[in-house]
């Protein structure tokens, strides 16, 4: 894609003459890349500069392949916006954190086409990260872009404990956290009002332990007082559980599906239903029979985005601020939102079935998740569960499931 041209005995200034390197696309130098290499040429030796040029060439070649709008433009000298080389010179500004992490993961498994195709060791990938970080910081510091670099530079090292299969969704791995960590997170729920605090805690429990989609909590009549009084027994023991039919996503009224209300949710839901709400009604002097997810004024919540965008972020930031997490854990938590609880539910469901010695019921999992068909996403949940439990047979099952899904779509 790109060509690295060696310029022998280049005079960087009156005191320094050494070999320089220029990156060109179809014979045209890339402005930002070569400004960076010229800057580094005054500060490092020839061998180090050659290595930096090669690593930057590899990265930008991949970027230009993936962000290829420039290929469809001409060499329009009068209109920079329609000039293919101007567009190519700024393609690196279009990438996001996920892209950079994905690129590094490709390096780790030898999947970058502009290398020899061999997996790189962590020490080599660290050098690539150093060059990419330097390049973006240089562009920002010297006014070549208004893009402030804030990449996490996380990548999948593909060790035994990590998802390694091409075609499965690595993002699901990053979004997963176990029950112990979830309960730690709950301790940092920032809602001050006791009634709203209990409501918000119940929302989190339903999402994590029942796999409910956030918007399903407030959709139609899923969680009305009247419905819940029929399925939640006031005198049920502490370890009670039940099932509930909810309206899920889909056009029109949406599709019906079954969710499980396990003991971890049943007990707090029973308390909220039979104790907290009646006390609230008495205090507010109002009788209410609609959704249990209401504001202090008694109005049902109309959107889950407020909780997801505000309360979740406040809680995560409070959790991070305590200083108990390392930099990798912090970056992972910054990626997660309320919907990540649903991914955890699916993986935990598979793990629990295996612990109980049960055969994996993929049809039941599909229905519990509200999926219309077997997909790579479901296979990714199963594969992650296999990695966490070191179950090789389950890994093979997940890979086969993913392969069938890709073949079906092909």
C-alpha positions in Angstrom: 0.0 0.0 0.0 2.6 2.6 1.1 6.2 2.8 0.0 9.0 3.6 2.4 11.8 5.4 0.6 15.3 5.7 2.0 17.0 9.1 1.6 20.7 8.6 2.1 22.8 11.2 4.0 19.9 13.6 4.5 21.0 16.9 6.2 18.5 17.3 9.0 20.4 20.4 10.1 23.9 21.8 10.0 25.0 19.4 12.8 23.2 16.2 11.8 23.4 14.2 8.5 22.1 10.7 8.4 19.7 8.5 6.5 16.0 9.6 6.4 12.8 7.8 5.4 9.8 9.0 3.6 6.4 7.4 3.3 4.7 7.8 -0.1 1.4 6.8 -1.6 1.6 6.4 -5.3 4.8 8.5 -5.2 3.1 11.3 -3.2 4.5 11.9 0.3 2.0 11.8 3.2 2.3 15.1 5.0 1.6 14.1 8.6 3.6 10.9 8.5 6.7 12.5 7.0 6.5 15.5 9.3 6.6 13.0 12.2 9.5 11.0 10.7 11.5 14.3 10.1 10.9 15.3 13.7 12.1 11.9 15.0 15.0 11.9 12.6 16.6 14.7 14.6 16.3 12.7 17.8 17.0 9.0 17.1 19.6 7.1 15.2 19.2 5.7 11.7 18.2 2.2 12.8 15.6 3.4 15.2 14.2 5.7 12.6 14.0 2.9 10.0 12.1 0.8 12.5 9.7 3.6 13.3 9.1 4.2 9.6 8.4 0.6 9.0 5.9 0.3 11.9 4.1 3.5 10.9 4.0 2.3 7.3 2.4 -1.0 8.4 -0.2 0.8 10.5 -1.1 3.5 7.9 -1.3 0.9 5.2 -3.9 -1.0 7.2 -5.8 2.3 7.9 -5.8 3.2 4.2 -7.1 -0.2 3.3 -10.0 0.0 5.8 -10.8 3.7 5.4 -10.6 3.7 1.6 -12.8 6.6 0.6 -9.6 8.2 -0.9 -9.5 5.5 -3.5 -12.6 6.8 -5.2 -11.3 10.4 -5.6 -9.2 12.0 -8.3 -6.0 14.1 -7.9 -8.0 17.3 -7.8 -5.5 20.1 -7.2 -8.2 22.8 -7.0 -10.5 21.2 -4.5 -8.6 19.6 -1.5 -11.8 17.9 -0.3 -11.9 15.9 -3.5 -8.2 15.2 -3.7 -7.3 11.6 -3.1 -3.9 12.3 -1.5 -5.3 14.9 0.9 -8.0 12.4 2.0 -5.4 9.7 2.4 -3.2 11.9 4.5 -6.1 12.4 7.0 -7.5 8.8 7.0 -5.8 8.1 10.4 -8.0 10.7 12.0 -11.1 8.7 11.3 -10.2 5.7 13.5 -11.5 5.1 17.1 -10.3 3.2 20.1 -11.9 -0.1 19.0 -10.2 0.1 15.7 -6.7 0.6 17.2 -7.3 -2.2 19.7 -8.5 -4.4 16.8 -5.3 -3.6 14.8 -3.1 -4.5 17.7 -5.0 -7.7 18.2 -4.4 -8.6 14.5 -0.7 -8.0 15.0 -0.8 -10.4 18.0 -2.2 -13.2 15.9 -0.4 -12.4 12.6 -3.4 -11.2 10.8 -2.1 -7.9 9.4 -1.6 -8.3 5.7 1.3 -5.8 5.5 3.5 -7.9 7.8 5.1 -11.3 7.3 1.9 -12.9 8.7 3.6 -14.1 11.9 2.1 -13.4 15.4 4.1 -10.7 17.2 5.3 -11.0 20.8 4.0 -8.6 23.4 7.4 -6.8 23.4 7.1 -6.1 19.6 3.5 -4.9 19.9 4.6 -2.5 22.7 7.0 -1.0 20.1 4.1 -0.6 17.6 2.0 1.1 20.3 4.8 3.5 21.1 5.1 4.6 17.5 1.3 4.9 17.0 1.0 6.9 20.3 4.0 9.2 19.3 2.5 9.8 15.9 -0.9 10.9 17.1 0.6 13.0 19.9 2.9 14.7 17.4 0.1 15.5 15.0 -2.0 17.0 17.8 0.9 18.9 19.5 2.1 20.5 16.2 -1.3 21.4 14.9 -1.6 18.8 12.2 -4.9 17.7 13.7 -7.4 18.8 16.3 -7.8 15.2 17.2 -6.6 14.6 20.8 -5.4 11.0 21.1 -7.1 9.0 23.9 -6.7 5.4 22.8 -6.6 2.7 25.4 -4.2 0.5 23.3 -5.7 -2.6 24.8 -5.4 -5.7 22.7 -6.2 -9.4 23.0 -3.0 -11.2 23.8 -4.8 -14.5 23.0 -3.5 -16.4 26.1 -5.4 -19.4 27.4 -7.8 -17.2 29.4 -8.8 -15.0 26.5 -11.0 -15.4 23.4 -8.9 -16.4 20.5 -11.2 -17.6 17.8 -11.4 -15.4 14.7 -15.1 -14.7 13.9 -16.2 -14.6 17.5 -17.0 -11.3 19.2 -14.0 -10.2 21.3 -15.9 -7.2 22.5 -18.2 -9.5 24.6 -15.1 -10.7 26.5 -14.2 -7.1 27.4 -17.7 -6.4 28.5 -17.9 -9.3 30.9 -17.5 -9.1 34.7 -18.4 -11.8 37.2 -20.9 -11.7 40.0 -18.3 -10.7 42.6 -17.3 -7.6 40.7 -20.9 -6.7 39.9 -21.7 -6.7 43.6 -18.7 -4.5 44.3 -20.0 -2.1 41.6 -23.4 -2.0 43.3 -21.9 -0.5 46.4 -21.1 2.7 44.4 -24.6 3.4 43.2 -24.8 7.2 43.7 -28.5 7.7 43.9 -29.2 9.6 47.2 -32.9 9.4 47.7 -33.7 6.1 49.4 -36.7 5.3 47.2 -34.9 6.0 44.0 -31.8 4.2 45.2 -33.8 1.0 45.8 -35.5 1.4 42.4 -32.1 1.9 40.6 -30.6 -1.0 42.4 -33.5 -3.2 41.3 -33.0 -2.1 37.7 -29.4 -3.2 37.9 -30.3 -6.6 39.5 -32.9 -7.3 36.8 -30.5 -6.5 34.0 -27.6 -8.6 35.4 -29.5 -11.6 36.8 -32.4 -11.8 34.3 -30.8 -10.5 31.1 -33.5 -7.9 30.6 -32.8 -5.3 28.0 -32.8 -1.8 29.6 -35.6 -0.5 27.4 -37.8 -3.6 28.3 -37.9 -2.4 31.9 -40.2 0.4 30.9 -41.9 -1.0 27.8 -45.7 -1.4 27.7 -46.9 -3.4 30.8 -43.8 -5.5 31.5 -43.4 -4.4 35.1 -46.7 -3.1 36.3 -47.7 -3.5 40.0 -50.8 -5.4 38.9 -48.8 -8.0 36.9 -46.1 -8.5 39.5 -48.5 -9.0 42.3 -49.7 -12.1 40.4 -46.2 -13.7 40.2 -44.4 -12.4 43.2 -45.7 -14.1 46.4 -45.6 -12.0 49.5 -44.9 -15.1 51.7 -42.4 -16.8 49.4 -39.2 -18.0 51.0 -35.9 -16.1 50.5 -34.7 -18.5 47.8 -37.8 -18.3 45.7 -37.7 -17.7 41.9 -40.3 -17.4 39.2 -40.8 -16.7 35.5 -42.2 -13.6 33.8 -43.4 -13.1 30.2 -42.2 -9.7 28.9 -42.6 -7.8 25.7 -39.2 -7.6 24.0 -37.9 -5.8 20.9 -39.5 -6.0 17.5 -41.8 -4.1 15.3 -45.3 -3.2 16.6 -46.0 -4.5 20.1 -42.8 -6.5 20.1 -42.1 -10.1 20.6 -43.0 -12.0 23.8 -40.3 -13.9 25.7 -39.8 -15.5 29.0 -37.3 -14.2 31.6 -36.3 -15.8 34.9 -36.6 -13.9 38.2 -33.9 -15.7 40.3 -33.6 -15.4 44.1 -31.1 -12.6 43.7 -33.9 -10.5 42.2 -37.0 -12.1 43.7 -36.3 -11.0 47.2 -35.5 -7.3 46.6 -38.4 -7.2 44.1 -40.8 -8.6 46.7 -39.6 -6.0 49.2 -40.0 -3.1 46.7 -43.4 -4.3 45.7 -44.9 -5.1 49.1 -43.0 -2.7 51.4 -41.3 0.2 49.6 -44.1 1.2 47.2 -46.9 1.0 49.8 -44.8 3.3 52.1 -44.2 5.6 49.2 -47.9 5.7 48.4 -48.8 6.5 52.0 -46.2 9.3 52.1 -47.3 10.8 48.8 -51.0 10.1 49.6 -51.6 8.5 46.2 -52.6 5.0 44.9 -50.6 3.9 41.9 -51.1 0.7 39.8 -48.8 1.4 36.8 -45.1 0.5 36.3 -43.0 0.0 39.4 -40.3 2.1 37.8 -41.5 5.5 38.6 -40.1 8.9 39.5 -40.6 10.7 42.8 -43.6 12.4 41.3 -45.2 9.0 40.5 -44.8 9.2 36.8 -43.5 6.1 35.0 -40.0 6.4 33.5 -40.3 7.0 29.8 -36.7 6.2 28.8 -34.0 4.0 30.1 -31.3 6.3 28.5 -31.3 8.6 31.5 -30.3 5.8 33.8 -27.9 4.3 31.3 -26.2 7.6 30.4 -26.2 9.3 33.8 -26.7 6.9 36.7 -24.5 4.2 35.3 -21.7 6.5 34.4 -21.8 8.1 37.9 -21.7 4.7 39.5 -18.8 3.5 37.3 -16.8 6.7 37.9 -17.3 6.4 41.7 -16.1 2.8 41.4 -13.0 3.8 39.4 -12.2 6.8 41.7 -11.7 4.6 44.7 -8.3 3.6 43.2 -8.8 -0.2 43.5 -8.5 -0.9 39.8 -5.4 -1.1 37.6 -5.2 0.9 34.3 -6.5 -2.1 32.2 -9.5 -2.6 34.4 -10.3 1.1 34.3 -10.2 1.2 30.5 -12.5 -1.9 30.4 -15.0 -0.2 32.7 -15.0 2.9 30.6 -16.2 0.7 27.7 -19.1 -0.8 29.6 -22.6 0.4 29.8 -25.9 -0.8 31.4 -26.4 -3.2 28.4 -23.2 -5.0 29.3 -25.1 -6.6 32.2 -27.0 -8.6 29.6 -23.8 -10.0 28.1 -22.8 -11.1 31.6 -26.2 -12.8 32.1 -25.8 -14.9 29.0 -22.3 -16.0 29.9 -23.2 -16.7 33.5 -26.2 -18.8 32.4 -24.0 -21.1 30.3 -21.4 -21.4 33.2 -24.1 -22.3 35.7 -25.5 -25.0 33.4 -22.1 -26.6 33.1 -21.5 -26.4 36.8 -24.7 -28.2 37.4 -23.7 -30.9 34.9 -26.5 -30.0 32.5 -26.2 -30.3 28.8 -26.1 -26.9 27.1 -29.6 -26.0 25.9 -28.9 -23.5 23.2 -32.5 -23.2 22.3 -33.4 -22.2 25.8 -30.5 -19.7 25.8 -31.7 -18.2 22.5 -35.2 -17.8 23.9 -34.0 -16.3 27.2 -32.0 -13.8 25.3 -34.8 -13.0 23.0 -32.8 -13.8 19.9 -34.7 -14.8 16.8 -32.0 -17.2 15.6 -28.7 -18.8 16.4 -26.0 -16.3 15.8 -22.3 -15.5 16.3 -23.3 -13.4 19.3 -24.8 -16.4 21.0 -21.7 -18.5 20.1 -19.5 -15.8 21.6 -21.3 -16.0 24.9 -20.8 -19.8 24.9 -17.2 -19.5 23.9 -16.4 -17.0 26.6 -18.1 -19.3 29.2 -15.9 -22.1 27.8 -12.7 -20.0 28.2 -13.6 -19.0 31.8 -14.3 -22.7 32.8 -11.5 -24.2 30.6 -14.0 -26.4 28.8 -12.5 -27.5 25.5 -15.6 -29.3 24.3 -17.7 -26.3 24.8 -15.1 -24.2 22.9 -15.4 -26.5 20.0 -19.2 -26.3 20.2 -19.1 -22.5 20.1 -16.7 -22.4 17.2 -18.8 -24.8 15.2 -21.9 -22.7 16.0 -20.2 -19.6 14.8 -18.9 -21.3 11.6 -22.5 -22.4 10.8 -23.8 -18.9 11.3 -21.2 -17.4 9.0 -21.8 -20.1 6.4 -25.6 -19.4 6.6 -25.1 -15.7 6.0 -22.6 -16.4 3.2 
